[in-house]
Amino acid sequence: MSGVSLLTRPLANQHDYLPAVRSVTDPHVRRSFRRTLHYVSIHVQGHPPLAVLLLWLMDQLGLGGETYATALVLTVASFAAPAM
């Protein structure tokens, strides 16, 4: 395993965001997030629903999947250091 798959594999893990995104059926995930909290992993439960909502929205726009999710995470992370 090499290249892009090394970056995308963590998000596809059963304990990360992508499986939680696949379980979202309501675009008002903020309202239903607490009700569905027990269906998602502990890692996802520990964060506000914004990441799940953004990934769900990207999926609805045809930008779903591991590659686009990784691009979003890396983009957001690249702004973390300068923001500090």
DAMO-V891838 format. One record per backbone hydrogen bond with DSSP energy under -0.5 kcal/mol. NH is the residue of the N-H (numbers start at 1). CO is the residue of the C=O. If there is no record, write none. Layout:
nh=<NH/NH>
co=<CO/CO>
//
This chain:
nh=<5/6/7/7/8/9/11/12/12/13/13/16/18/20/21/22/23/23/24/29/31/32/33/36/37/39/40/40/45/46/47/51/53/54/55/56/57/58/59/60/61/62/63/69/70/71/72/73/74/75/76/77/78/79/79/80/81/82/83/84/84>
co=<2/3/3/4/4/5/8/8/9/9/10/13/11/16/17/18/19/20/21/27/28/28/29/32/34/36/36/37/41/42/44/48/49/50/51/52/53/54/55/56/57/59/58/65/66/67/68/69/70/71/72/73/74/75/76/77/77/78/79/80/81>
//
